[in-house]
Amino acid sequence: MKVCLITNIIPPYRLPLFESIGKRYDLTVLVSARMESNRWWKAWDSRYARHFRSVCLSGWSFGSGGKTVYFQPSLLLELRKLSCDVIVNSGFGFNTLLTAVYGRTTGKRLLFWSEATVFSARNANPVRRFLRKIIVRMHHGFIPSGKEATEYLRSLGAGTERCFTAVDAVDTYRNSPDPDRIERKISEIGSGIAGIKILYSGRFVPGKGLDLLLKAFSKIRDRDRCALILMGGGPDEIKLRRLTSDLNLQNVVFAGMKDETEKWAYYLASDMFVFPTLGDVWGLVLNEAMQCGLPVICSPFAGAAADLVCHGENGYIADPRDIGSLTRRMDQLTGNESLRREMGRRSLEIIQSYSIAASAEGFFRAITNRDSDASADRS
């Protein structure tokens, strides 16, 4: 069976999923760009793909609110050339609408893969919401990434029987091509950073709530025997360094951006993970932290919170805007080693269900389920 998947870019963490789908089906991934300006990964190189093909589309792109919007009529030419049996769309953009029209007029099976949540779409105006409902009606089946994404698709008219969850997942660090390098880096971090290590990983942008994290960290009881590690980078780094100085914080480490191998060493060397985002459709850094057995403190504004964080079991859900609450949760973990260990063990149990194999299985069920086609045609 020929499957075509359309997406903006191919980030490194998606490669294992696409490889898994490509082992089962004849998969071609159409990408709008090899990379986007707000990402720091290396540009996609088709030589990395072993079990699928990729084609980079031509056309126009527009910047809007920190996001890139694509309009690429060449997409229709590629779809006609490929003559796929199943088309998987992602995102509510012009390309999705073009593909949906093409699929409907040619009788192709259309699937919609989405991470969007009610919260992430809260600012959508009535026109955008109307168009999204039209897009949903044109698709035969849906592949949400988790509970929050499923809820949003249902609010747009996607029936429960047509939703096939493909959990958001990342490959395990155990599949790293260079485990010796990870071990060496763990030892280096352990000898270079003293105390209880509190880790954040991600971009340094306003929506990640890092200023709130720094303020909460400045108030924890055991600050002198803790270290806050900020792994990543972005346009807010200068502001965050200035705030660190203003708060007189001596034990904040700006670790910089790390590659797909070295980042695991920071997770494995740390004692807990904090994700104070003010809005993420998922937050794969939570998957990464839990794979390394870390207890987590997560914002309720991460789409992954509903799926991955069992409050009081493997960590806590805390609103980062309530600095007092965030501080209390950090105090609970920094002050209790046995609690950290028990919650970390629970994180490992939970994340076992959020594997690349489980994600691929969601795609397989959506691709092979024909009942949803008739349901869509009746709607």
N, C-alpha and C positions, 0 to 999 in steps of 0.2 A: 504494500500500500504506500502510495506517495503522500507525504505530509509536508506542508509548507508552514513555517512559523515566522511571523513578522514581528520584529522588535526594534527598538531604537538602537541599542548597542549590545555587544556581548561582553558583559563583565566576567572576570576570571571565575567567579563563584558559580556562574551558570554553565560553564563548560562541562562539568561532570553530568549535569542533568541532560543537556543536549546530546552528549555522547550516549547516555543510556537510552534516550528515545531513538537515536540513530541506529542503535543495535537492533531495535525491533522493527523500525520502519525506514523507508527511503526518505530521509529528512533533508530538507533544504531550509536554511535560516536566511531570511532577507533582512538585512540590517540597514537602518537609515544613515548611520555614520559609524566609522571605525572607533571613534572616541568623542566624548563631549568635554567641553572646557572645564566643567565643575568636577571632573573626576581625575584621579591621579594615576590610574592604572596605565599600563602600556597599551598602545592602540592595538586593536584586534588584528591578528595575523591568521589568515585562513590555514596556514600550515600547522597550527595547533590542533586543528580538527582532524580526528581519525575516522569517525563514523558518521559525519554529516558534512554537507557542503554549505558554504556561506556566500552570499552575493551582497555587495554594498550598492545601495540604490543611489540614483542621481536625482536631483530636484532642488527644492528650496527649503531653507530652514529659517525660523524666526525665534528670537529670544523673547521670553515672556515670563516675568516673575521668577527669574532664576532657572527657568525650565526652557527646553528647546522644543519648538513645535515644527513638525515636518509636513511638507506638501510635496509628494513625489509621484507624479503621474507615471513615471517609468515602472512603478510597481505593477501597473496593469499589464505592461508588456512582459514583465518577468513571470507573472502569474499565468499568462496565456502560454508562454514558452514552456513552463514547467508542467502545466496540466495536471495539477495535484488532485488527489481524491478528497483530502481534508485540508482545510486552511485554519490555522490557529492565529487569531489576532491578539494583540495586547495593547492596552491604552486606549483612551477616548480621543483620538486625534483624527485629522483629515485622512490619513492613510487607512485607518480602521474603517471609516465611512466608505472610502473608495473600494476597499476590499470587500466589504459587506455587499455593496451594490453588484460588484463583479460576481461574487459567490452566488447571490440570489438569481442573477440573470443566467448563470451557466449551470445551476443545479449542483453546486459544490456544497459539501458539508462544512458548515462554519462553526468554529468554536471560539469562545472569548476567554482569554486568560487574564485575570485581574487581581491586583493587590489593593486596589482602592477601597477605602472604608468610608463609613458615614462621616467620621471625623475629618478625614483627609479631604472629603468633598464638601465640607460644610460651607465653603465660600462660593460654591458654584451658583451662578445666577439662574433664574428660571429658564432662560433660553438654553443654556448649557445642559441643565437637567433634562429639558425636553428632548434635546438631541441625544443625550445618553440613553433615554428611554427608547428612542427610535432605534439606536444601535443595538440595544439589548434585544428588542423584538426581532431583529433581523438574523440573530444567531440561533443555531440549533441547540447548542450546549454551552456550559460555562465551567471554567476551571478556576475557582477562587483559591487563594493561598491559605486561608484559614477562616476562623469563625467570623471575624469582623468583615472580611471581604465578602463572605457568603451573605451576611446580613445586608450589606449595601447592594449587592446584585439583586437580592430579593426585593428590596425597596424600589428597584427600577423595573421590576416585572419578571425577573427570572424565577421560574418555578423551582421548588425544592427538588423535584425529580430530574431536573436538568442540570443540577450543580454537582460536579465531581471534584472534590477537594484534592489539590496537589500541594501538599504542605511546602512552605518555604523552607529550604534546607541548604546546607553547605556540606562539602566533603569533609571527612574527618581528618584531623591532623596526623592520624596514623598512616594515611596514604601519602604523606609528604615525601617527595623524592630525596630529601636530605635530612634524615632523622638525627644524624650525628651533629649537624649544624645547629639543630634545635637544642640538643642537649648542651652543647658548648655555650649557647646564648643564655640558656636557663641559669647555668652556673655563673656566667658573667653578670647577669641581672641580680642574682642572689647576693653576690659579693659586693656589688656596686650600689645597691639600694637597700637600706636597712629598714627593719620594722615591718608592720603589717601593710601589705601592698594593696591599695585600692585602685582598680584599673577602670579607665574609660577608653573606648576605642571608637574612632569615627572622625567625621569632618569637624573642623572648627568654624562653624557658621552659627548665626543667631538662633536658628531653630533647634539647636541641640541642647540648649539650656546649660551650657558650661559655666556661665557666670554664676548661675544659681548653685551649681555644684561646688564651685570654689567658695562661695559664701557659706554654704552648709558645712563644708570641710573646715572652714576657719573656726567653727563653733563646736566641733566634736570634742568630747572629753579627753580622749587619748591621742590627741593630735601629735604630741611630741614623739610618740612611738609608732606613728603611721606615716605612710608616704602615699600621695596621690599621683598616679601615673597617667598622663594624658597622651595617649598614642594616636597619632594622626596629624592633620595639618589643615590649613585653610586660611581664608582672609581675616578671620578674627584672632589669629594667633598673637599679634602685637597687642591688641586690646586685652586679651586674657593674661598675657605676661605683665601688663601694666596693673591689672587688677590684683594679680598675685602679689606684686610688690606693695600695692596700696594696703592689702590685707596683712602684710608682713608675714607671708607664708614662706617658710624656708624649705619645706619638704614637699614641694610640688615638682614633679619631673616632666618636662616636655620631651617625650621620647622621639618625636618625629614620626614620619610615615614609614611603614615597614612593608616589606614584600610579603608574598603569600606564604613564605616559609618562616621568616623571622618573627612574624606577628604571633605565631603559635607559642613561641618561647615566652612572650610577655603574659599571655593568658595562663600558661602552665606555671609560671613563676609567681603569679599573683594569688591573693587570698580571697578577694571578692571583686565583684563587677558592679558598676553603677551606670545606668543609662537614663539620663535626665531629660530626654528629648521632649520638645514641645509639639512634635508632630512627625511621625514616621509611619508609612503605610505598613511596614513590618518591623525591621530592625534585625538584620541577620547577625549583627554582633552579639546578640543574645544567644543565638544558636551556638556561635563560636565559644562564648564564655561557658555555656552549660556543657558543651562537649569536653571541656577541660576541667569539669567538676567544680565549678565556682558557684557559690551562692550569689544571687542577683538582687539588686534593688532597681526596679524598673518604673518608669513613668507610665501612667495610664494612657498616655497619648501615643504609645507605640502599639501598632496593630498586633504585634506578637504577644503583647501582655496577656490577652485573653486566652491564648493557646498555651504559652510556655510558662507563665508564672502562676504557681499555686501559692497564694498569699499565706505566709506562715509556714509553708512546707519547704520550698526551695529558694525562698527569698521573700521580698516584700514589693508591693505596688505602692508607690509614694508619689504624690503630686509634687513636682519640683518647685512649683510656685509657692508652696508652703515650705519655706526653708526650715522651719522648726520640725516639721514632720520628717523631712529628708534627713536632717541631723539626727533625730531620734533613731531612725532605722539604721543609719550608719553606726551609731553608738551601740545598738544592739548586737551588731555583727563584729565590730572591732573589739568589743569587750568580752566576747564569748567564743573561744576557739572551738569548743565542742559543738556549738550551734553552727558555726561556719562549716565544720566538717560534715555534720549531719545534713545540712541544707545542700551542700555540694554533692553529697551522695544522691540526694533526691533529684538534683538537676540532671545528673547522669542517667537516672532512671527515666525521667520524662523525655529527654532529648532522643532516646533510642527510637521513638516513634516518628521522629522528624529527620529521616534519612533521605539521601538521594534516591534510594530504591523506592521509598514510600511516595516521594514526589513524582517519580516517573510512573508509578502505578496509577496515580490520579489521572495523568495524561492518557495512559493506556485505556482506562475505563471510559473516559470521555470520547476517545477516538472510536472505540468499538461499539459504543452504545447507540443503537439506531432508534430506540423508542423516543428519544428526545427530539428527533427530526420531525416526527409526526406531530408532536406537541407544539413545536415551533410553527409548523405550517398552519396549525389551527388557530394560533394566536393572532 
